[in-house]
Amino acid sequence: MNINGGAASEADAPVVYKVRFALKAVAFCAAVVSLSWFFQGWREVNQAPGVASVALLVFGTSLTLLILGVMGYWTYFEEKSKGTLKKKIKLYEDIHSRLKNRKQGEKEHHG
C-alpha cells in the first residue's frame, strides 16, 4: 500500500511504502508453518530417508526462504521510503525495478 508523504503537491510527494499488518501476520504464520515442514522433513530424512521425506525437506526449506525473502523485501522498501535504510541490497533493487517496469508497461498497454 502506498501512502503519500504529505508534501504540498502530489507530484513532489515522496512515496512511503507500508505493508498492512494483516499481510505481514499472514506471511509470518506461513513462514512458521513452512519451517515446521522443514523440521518434519529433517526428522523423516534422519529416521528413514525416502523420496517423500526429501521432498518435504526441500519444499519446507524453499518455501521458508521464499517467504523470508518477501518479508525482507517489504522491510527493505519500508526503511528506504522512510529514509532510514543503512545498506542497499542489489537483489531487492533489481526486483523492485523489474516490478516497476512491468507495472508501467501494463499501464501503457491498458491506458
Secondary structure, DSSP 8 states (H G I E B T S, - for coil): -EEE---SSTTT--EEE---HHHHHHHHHHHHHHHHHHHHHHHHHHHS--HHHHHHHHHHHHHHHHHHHHHHHHHHHHHHHHT---S--HHHHHHHHHHHHHHHHHHHHH-
